[in-house]
C-alpha cells in the first residue's frame, strides 16, 4: 500500500505591524511615516515532523489588512494539495494562481493580488527548501537548469529572453559554481546600508550612523532625497564629509519627481558623486527612466522595488532605461518570477542590486542574490544587497552582516519564519503590543 501523501491542511494569515514611524525609521520623501508591516502566512501540513512553509509580502501599515484578505482569497488554490506536488513543481502552482480568470481580472499580474500570489509562492519555496534540508539559495543553485527553466512563465517575455537562452545562461552558470559556493560561504555577499540615510533623521544622527557604517565595513551607503533640494544638498554634504571620497553614496527619490525635476535635482547633487539615483520617477514609466538616464549620466539609474512584474523589467532593459536592476523578493510573483528577472538581467548584462528596505526583505532577498552569484551571473562585481538594521530580531533565521557582507544562511528554508512571540505581540490590532498601545480600541471591539 502506498503511503498517504503529506498535504497542506491550512493557510493561516496574520496582519503584523511594527511601529517604526515613531522613530522615523524607513522615512522617505513619499512615505514620511511608515509602520513596517507584513501580510504573513503559514502553510500548515499534516507531516509528522510539523513541516511548515512561511511567506509574506511587505507593506507600510494601513492597508495591510487588505493585503491579508488577498492572500486569504487564494486559500482554496493550495489547501489540500500534496506537499510533494507543490514542492516538486512550484511553477505549476504559480501558473495556476496567475491563470485564475476571475482573480486575474483584478491585475492582471500586478497590485495587491499579484503580491498575494508572491507571498504564497514564496511560502511554497520555503516549504520546498525545508523539505530538501537546504537553504533556498542552495536549493536553487543545486537544481538542474532544465528544471529551473520549467519554473518560469515565459509568456510576454520571449521577445527578450527565450527558454533556450535561459537554459544556456543557467548551463554556463554551472561552470565554476562549486568554487563560488565555497567563496560565498567563506566571504559572504557584499551589502550596502540605508540605515544612516532615512529622510527624517537629524544631521547628528546621519553623521553618527554614516560613520558607524564605514566602521562596520560597508563600502556603500544610501540617502533618501526628494523632499527639499536645499536640505538634500546639506545632507549629502554632511554624509560625504563623513564617509570620504572612496565610499560609494547612492541617493533614492522613492518615485518623487517628474522627468524635468529628476534631471535638475540629480544634477544639483552630482557634486557629491552619487553612485546611483534610485526610483527617480514613476516605476511604470519606462520612457521617463530612459530619458533621465541619458540626461544624468555618469550617475547611474536604479529601479525595481515597485516594478510590478517581469514584463515591465523586460521593457526597462530593452529600452536601456536603467543601469541597476533592483529586484524585490515580495513585490512580484515570488521566486518563480524573480528567476525570470534575474535571467533577463543576465541576458542584458545589467547588475542586480536588490531592494531590502522593509521587514523581512533582507532575510528573503539574500537567497536570490546568492543564487545569482553561484549559478547565474557568476560575479559580485558592482553587485550589493541593501541592508537595513532593524526588525531582524523577529526572525528565526535573521540576516547576519559581517564586515559589510551578508553571511550565507545554512539553515533550511527561505529565512521567512517569524518568531511566534513576535507574531503574538505585533499582530494588528489584537496583539499584545497593539492592545496595550490602544486599550480603548480593544474595549470597543470587545463590546
N, C-alpha and C positions, 0 to 999 in steps of 0.2 A: 504493500500500500504506500502510495506517495505521501510524504509528509504534508501536513496542512500548511499552505503558504502563509507567511507573515504578511499582515495587511495594515494599512493606515486606518486607524479606528476613529480618529477625531482630528479636527483642526481647531485648536484653541487660539483665540486672538486677545490682544491686550493693547490698550491705549496708554502708552508710557510717556510721561513728560518730565523733563528736568527744568528747574527754574533758572536757567543760565542768563536770562535777561537781567537778573538782579545785580550781576557783576559786569554786565555788558559783554560777556564772553560771546563771541560769534557775531558781534555787531558790524554792520557794513552800511554802505550808502543806501541800499534798497531795503535792508532788513535791520532797523535800528534796535529792535528789542526781541530777539529770538529766544524762545524757550525750546531748546533742542529736544526733539521727540522722536519716538519710534512707534510706528504701527507694526506690532510684533506678533509673530505667530509661532506655534509649536505644532509640528506634525507628530501626533501620538501613534504608536503602533502596539500590536499585541505580541511583540517579541519578548521572549522570556528575560532578556537582559535589559529591558526598558529602553531600547533604541528609540531615539527621537531626532527629528530634524528641526532646526531653528532658522528663522529668517525674519527679515523686517525691511521696511522702507523708511526713509528719513523725512521728517517734516520739521517745522519750527514752531509748533504749538497749535494755535487754533486751526481746526480742520483735520487734525489728526484722527478725530472720530470718524470723519468721512472716509479717510484712507482705510481705517479698520473695517468699516462697512463694505468697502470694495473688496477687501480680502475675504470677508465673510461670504460675499456673493459667489466666490469661486469654490466654496467648500465642497459642493456636490461633484466637482470635477475630479477630486482627489480622494475623498473619503471612500474607503472600501477597496481601493486599488492595492494590488500586490506590491510590496516593497521591492521585491526583485524586479518587477516590471518597470517601475518608475526609475529605479537606480541604474538598471542596465541600459536604459534608453531615455534620459530626460528630454531629449529632443522631440520625441513623440508627444509627451505631455505638453511641452511648450507649444507645439503646433496645434494641439487640441485647444489650448487656452486662447491663443490669439485667433483661432479659427471659429470660436463660438460666435455664430452670426448675430445673435442679439446683443451680447456683450460687446462685440466688435463695433457695433454702431456707436457706442459711447467713446470710441477712439477715432479712427482705428489706430492701434499701436502707439498711443500717446496718452498723456494725462494720468488721472487717478487710477483708471482701470489697468493701464499698462504697468504702472508702478506696482499695483497689487499683484499682477502676474509675476513681475520680477521678484517680489518678496516670496511668493510661493515657490517659484522655480529655485531661488537661492536656498530655501529650506530643503528642497529635494536634493540639491547638490551637497548640502551639509549632511543629510542622511546618507547619501551615497559614499561620501568620504569617510564618515564614521564606520559604515558597514565594511569598507575596504581597509580600515585601520590606518588611514593616511591623512595627512593634511591636504587640503584641497589642491594647493599648488602642485604637490607631488602627484596626486591622482591624475591631474591634467597632464603633467609633464611625462608621466609613465604611459599614458594612453596611446593606443595606436593611431597614427594620423588619419586613417580611414574612418575610425570610429568618431574622432573629433569632428571631422567634416560632416558626418551624418547628424551631428548635434546642431548644426547651423541651418537656419532658414535663409536660403539664398534668394528668395523672392524679392524683387525690386533692386537687387544689387549686382546682378550678373553682368551689367554693362561696365562695372568697375572691378569686380572680383568673381571669377567663376569657381565652381567646386574644384576643377582641375588645378587652377592656380593656387587655391588654398591648400590643396593636398601637397603640391610641390613645395610651398613655403614650409609646411609642417615637416615634410621629409627632410628638407635641408636643415631644419631646426634640430633634428636628432643628432646631427654631426657635432661632436664635442659636448653633448649635453651632460654627460657624466662629470666632466671637469668643471662645468659651470655650476652644477648642483653642489659639488664639493666646495667651490669658492663661495657660493651663496650661504651655505651652512657655516662657513668659517668667517666670512666678512659681512654678511647681511646685504641689504639693498639700500642705496642712497636715499636719504629723506631730506625734505626742507620743512621749515616750520612757519606757520601762520600765527602762532600763539602770541607773538610780540605785537602783531600789527592790526588788531581789531580797531575799528574806527572810533569806538567810544573810549579808548584808553587815553589817559593823560600822557603828556610828553615824558614825565618822570617814569611812568610805568613802561612806556615804549622803550626808553633808554635802558632801564634795568633788564627787561626781558630780552631785548636785542643783544645786549652784552652777554647775557646768560646763554643765549642760543649759540653764539660763537664759541663760548667756553665749553659748551656741550658737544661741539664737533660739527654743527650744521654749517654747510658751505653755501646755503641759500636761505633767505627769509622772504616773507611776503607781507606787504602792507595793503590794507584796504584804502581805496581812494574814491573820489567822485562826488562828495557832498559839497565841498568848498575848496576852490583851487588854492587860495592863499593858505588855508590850513594844510592842504596836501603838500605844497611846496615846503612849508615849515617842517612837517613831519618827515618827509623824505630827506630833508637836510639833516635833521636830528639823527635819523636812522643811519644814513650813510656815514656821518661823522663817527658813530659808534662802531659800526662793523668794518669800516675801512674799505679800500678800493677793490680788495680781492674776493670779497664775499658777494655772491650774486644777490640782487634785490629785485624781486618781482613786484608788480602792482596789480591790483584787482578792483575793477569798477563795478562788478556784480550787475551788469546789464544797464547801467545808469544812463548812458549817453545816446544821443543821435550821432550820425556819422560825423558831421562837422565838429560837434563837441568832442567826440572821441579823438579826432585828429588834433584839434587845438590843445586839448588837455594833455594828451600824451607828449606832444612836442614841448609843452611847457615844463614837463617833468623829465625831459630827456637829459638834462644836465646832470641828473643823479644816476645816470647809466642804468635804467631799469632793464632787467633781462627780458621780461615779457610784460605785456598788458593783457590782463585776463578779462574775459567777458566784457569787451568794451561796449557792446550794444545787444540788441535782442538776440537770443540764441537761435531763433528761427531764421534770421536774416543772413543768408549765405552771401549775397552780393555785397551787403554792407561790410561784412568781415573782410571780404576781398579788397574792397576799396580802402578800408582802414589799414590793412596790412601793407598795401602798396605805399600808402602815404606816410606811415610812421617808421618804416624800416630805417635803421637796423634793429629797432625794438621789435621783438617777436610778438606775434598774436597767438594767444592760447584760449581755447574754449572747449566746452563739452559737458560741464557738470549739469547743465539744464537742457542739453540736446536730447531730444525725446526718443530717438530710435536710430537704427543703423542707416536708415535712408538719408537722414539729414547729415550724419557723419560722412556718408559717401559723397554727398554733394559738396560739403566743405572741402573734402580732399580733391575732388575733381576740379573745383574752381580755384584751387590754390589759395584758399581763404584763411589758412591757419598754418602756424609753424609748430604748434604743440597740440596734440590730441589729449584731452582730459576726460578719460572715462570716469564714470561713477558707478559703483557696484550696485546701487539701489535706485537708479533713475530709469534705466532702460529695462528690458525684459529679462533681467537676471543674467546668469553666467552664459547661457546659450547665445544671447545677443551680444554680450561683450566679447565672446570668442570671435564673432564676425567683425566687430570693430577693431580688435587687435590685429586681425589678419588684413583688414583694409589698410590700417596704418602701416603695417609691414610692407604691403604691396606698394604703397606710395612713398615709403622711406621717411615717414614722419614719426618722431619720437613720441612716446606715450608717457605722460606725467599725470597720474590720476588725481582727481579731487578726493579729499578725505576730510573736509571740514564739517564734521557732523557726528552725532553719537553713533558709534559702531562702524563708521565708514573706514577708519584706519584699519580696524580688525579685518574687514572684508577685503578691501581692495589690494592689500599687500599680497594676497594669494594670486591675484590676477597678474600683477606686475612680475612676481617671481616666476610664474609660469611663462610669461612673455620672455623673460630673460633666459630661462633654461631651455625653452623649446620653440621659441618663435624668432624673436629679434636677435638673440644671442649676445646682447650687449647691454651695459648700463650707461654707456656714454650719453650725456645730455638727458638722462632719464632720472627723475626723482619722484618720490611719492610724498604727497602732502602729509604733514603730521600736525595735529592739534592736541595739546597736552591737557585734555580734561575728559572725564567720564569713563576712562578705561577701567577704573576700579569696579565697574558694574558688570564686567565680562569675566567669564570663567577662563578664557584664554586671551588675555589682553595683549594688544600690540606692545612690543618692547623695543625701545630705542637704545642703541649703544654706539657712542662716538658718531652721532649723526646718521646712523644706519638702522633700518628695521632689521631685527634679528628674525631669522626664518622660523616660523612656528613648526614644531614637530608633533603637535597634538592632533589626533584625528578630527576631521571636520573642517568647517569654514570659519571657525572662530566667532560664530554668531551667537552662541548661547549666553544669555544674561544670567546673573546670579539670581536665584529665587527670591532672596531677601530684597534685592533691588526692584524686582517686579512687584513684590508685595508693597513696597514703600512708595513707589513712584507711579503706579497705575492711577490714571486720572478718571474720575475725581475721587474715587473711594480709597485709594492707597493711604497708608498711614501718614505720609508726609503731607499730602493734599488735604486730608481730613483735619489734621492739626493746624494747617495753614488757614483753613476757612471753615471753622466749626459751624457757623450759621448756615452755610450752604448745605452741609451734611444734615443738619436738623430739618431743613426744608425738604430735602429729598426723602428723609425718613417719613416725614408727615405725608 
